[in-house]
């Protein structure tokens, strides 16, 4: 079962890398369908590479760490 605590712990590992470029990520919610909704913050919010960061970085890492994650979506 996915928990906010487990996802937050995984996001802590990613925050180190995002912070290097002045960015951050906030967990908004986890749906019953296994979709993790996040909000990109700081320089990540308006970065043209944010979709790559979301898919190749955040989504990939969370899906490896938590097989229950089906997708990661960005919310405003």
N, C-alpha and C positions, 0 to 999 in steps of 0.2 A: 504494500500500500504506500502510495506517495504521501509524504507529509511535508508541510511547509518547512519544518526544521531540517529535514534531509536535503531539500532543494536549496535552502539558504546556506547550508554547510558547503554544498557543491559550488554555489555561486561565490562564496568567499574565496575559493581557489582562483576563480576567474577575475575577480575584482582587482587582484594584484596587477594583472596584465592590462586591464582596461584603464587603471589609474595611471599607468605610465604615459598614456596619451591624454590624460585629463578626463577620462570617462568613468562611468559606473553603470550598474544595472540594479534594478529594483524588482523584486518579485511582487506581482500584483495578485495573482491567484492561480490555483491549480484546479482545473475542471474535472468532473467525474469521468470525462472521456480521455484523461491523460494529457490534456493540453496545458502547457505551462505558459502563462501570460506574464510578460516582463515589460518594464519600461526602461528604455535606455536614457541615461542621464549625462549631464556634462557635455563634453565635446562629442560623445557618441550620439547624442540626440539629433544633431544636424549633420553628421558626417555622411558623405556620399558612399562610404564603404560600410555603413552600418548594417545593410542587409547581408553582406558577407560575414561580418562579425557575428550577426545573429545566427545564420545558418551554419557556417563552417566552424564557428567557435563555440558559441553558447549552446546551440541546439545539439550539435554533435557530441560535446562533452557531457551534457545532461543525459542524452540517450544512452551513452556508454555506461555512465554511472548508475542510471536508473532505467532499466529496460521497460518500465511501465510508461515512460514518457513517450507519447506518440508524436508530439510536435511542440515547437516553441513559437509563440506568436508575440509580436511587438504590439503594445497598446500605447496610445498617446496619453 
